[in-house]
Amino acid sequence: MNISQNLLGTTVEFLLSGKFTFSDHDSFRTIIEKIKDSNTKSVIIDFSGVDFIDSAALGMLLIAREEGDKYAVQISLRGAQGQIEKMFKVSKFDSLFTLI
Amino acid sequence: MEAVLKEDVGISEENIKSDSADGELLVDVLEEVNEGDVTEGDSGGQADNVFAEGSSDMQRLTEESGSAELESQQNSSILPLSEHNMKFCTVENAPEFKEFLAQNSALGAWVAFSRPSSSLIEVVCSKLNDAAALIESSTLELNEKFKELASGARSQSKIVQQVVDRSNSLEVDGKEISILEFSDIFNESLADAIEKVLRISKLAISMVYSLDDAIEAIQEIEKFNGRIQAINKQTNLLSLNATIESARAGEAGKGFAVVSDEVRSVSKEINILSVEMSEKIGQVGNSVRKGYETLQEVATTDMSGSIRTKDTLDILMEALINQTEEFKVILGDAAAQSEKTSQVMSNMIVGMQFQDKTMQYVQNSVNSLTDINYAIKYIYGKTIPDVKEGEFNEIFEDDFVQKISSHLQLSEFKQDYATRLVNYGVSGGGALSISVQEADDGDDIELF
């Protein structure tokens, strides 16, 4: 999976593309680190370019949420569609994240 | 009563049952008649006039009694009265009848008409009543059957209702759960399971991260160890140099040589420690990496498939609920159909009240015929005293009886008729017997 980063003031935007699976756990850590950064107030993770997501990836997102709570950073998930949307729905992510 | 009327019962009975044999007999008799002399006298003249007046009625009666010709009839000049399309008979327009008319009295013919007609009427009345009774019993039977059918239709509708009720719910642990309830319970359980799956995923990734950090730290330690060994090597070299230099210094360098020896042995110890540490770190590293591999298996077990089953089950539940709704519609149709059927049944039962009307028809018909019958017997009773011996038209009667009998197709009709002919005036016809007895004062009478 490809991750590209955009900085918009105190908001950091991460654009993901490809398949989001366990093997991306290392690169996902950059997002975790940015959440821990004191300059960051909110994080947007964009899924428009993602066509597949597995349960490991969902676990990573839950960790991100945990860190977000710890460091008072708002996490938003954007552009989920198809299989991603289904998985989010089944996992009740609408009650855990801000879905846009 | 002047005349004793001979009645050959045997011939009449046989007329009913047999075919050509008696026909021949009749032919013979009539031939005799035709060949006989024409006697003109009072009785003949009277007979002419009376016959002329009554002949139109006679014509009608013979026509109404049936149209079949005598089976044995070969010669049309014989038995002129049996022709069904016999014309209005007067001596003028039917000269061939002249002889016959001359020899037969109208009164005799009327009297001869009485028994076959009356008997026939009684047969008909009896059979009409039988028919009415048959209709009544059949109608009752049909009514019962229809009630059964209606009841059956209603039972069936109840059964359908039961089926739909059962299909709408399931029995679990002795409790009735509707499909909807079941769907909710199922969804809840599934949501619970999915939550746990996600938690496991999160913990697995979390552990992966921790192990990543651990491996990093181990690598750092290994680096340090490497550096220690490098430094140690250098220390060893230096102490070697120092030993060499102290040897060159002689006595003055003896103290220094001791120090450098100590340094060298320290260095050796450090080396040993370092090597041991390297081993231990290696072991730790291996354990961590092994744990990491195991965790990787856990974390990469993609449970997204299991998560998707919830989707599938949602679709299944919806289909199940839809089916129940469809069943309700079908049941509604079935109930309506059942109601319609019951209605049709009721209408049929009502419609079969034709039986009442039929009974009325029969009753009226029987009454009318009975009235006619009484009239016939009354007239017979009144007329009999006036009929002279030999005047009674036996031939006409036999012929008439045979014609009637040939039209009775059912054997039970034929037999009933035969019995009544025999019993005429004996078992029935109250008016007849009374009037005859009144006229007769103890004389022997042969009653028909």
HADDOCK unambig.tbl for C-alpha pairs under 7 A between the chains (distance, minus, plus):
assign (segid A and resid 22 and name CA) (segid B and resid 299 and name CA) 6.70 0.50 0.50
assign (segid A and resid 22 and name CA) (segid B and resid 300 and name CA) 5.75 0.50 0.50
assign (segid A and resid 54 and name CA) (segid B and resid 302 and name CA) 5.90 0.50 0.50
assign (segid A and resid 54 and name CA) (segid B and resid 304 and name CA) 5.43 0.50 0.50
assign (segid A and resid 55 and name CA) (segid B and resid 198 and name CA) 6.70 0.50 0.50
assign (segid A and resid 55 and name CA) (segid B and resid 201 and name CA) 6.25 0.50 0.50
assign (segid A and resid 55 and name CA) (segid B and resid 302 and name CA) 5.74 0.50 0.50
assign (segid A and resid 55 and name CA) (segid B and resid 303 and name CA) 5.51 0.50 0.50
assign (segid A and resid 55 and name CA) (segid B and resid 304 and name CA) 5.37 0.50 0.50
assign (segid A and resid 56 and name CA) (segid B and resid 201 and name CA) 5.27 0.50 0.50
assign (segid A and resid 56 and name CA) (segid B and resid 205 and name CA) 6.87 0.50 0.50
assign (segid A and resid 56 and name CA) (segid B and resid 299 and name CA) 5.71 0.50 0.50
assign (segid A and resid 56 and name CA) (segid B and resid 300 and name CA) 6.49 0.50 0.50
assign (segid A and resid 58 and name CA) (segid B and resid 198 and name CA) 6.89 0.50 0.50
assign (segid A and resid 59 and name CA) (segid B and resid 198 and name CA) 5.99 0.50 0.50
assign (segid A and resid 59 and name CA) (segid B and resid 199 and name CA) 7.00 0.50 0.50
assign (segid A and resid 59 and name CA) (segid B and resid 201 and name CA) 4.63 0.50 0.50
assign (segid A and resid 59 and name CA) (segid B and resid 202 and name CA) 3.68 0.50 0.50
assign (segid A and resid 59 and name CA) (segid B and resid 205 and name CA) 6.41 0.50 0.50
assign (segid A and resid 60 and name CA) (segid B and resid 202 and name CA) 6.06 0.50 0.50
assign (segid A and resid 60 and name CA) (segid B and resid 205 and name CA) 6.29 0.50 0.50
assign (segid A and resid 62 and name CA) (segid B and resid 202 and name CA) 6.16 0.50 0.50
assign (segid A and resid 63 and name CA) (segid B and resid 202 and name CA) 6.22 0.50 0.50
assign (segid A and resid 90 and name CA) (segid B and resid 307 and name CA) 6.89 0.50 0.50
assign (segid A and resid 91 and name CA) (segid B and resid 194 and name CA) 6.74 0.50 0.50
assign (segid A and resid 91 and name CA) (segid B and resid 195 and name CA) 6.88 0.50 0.50
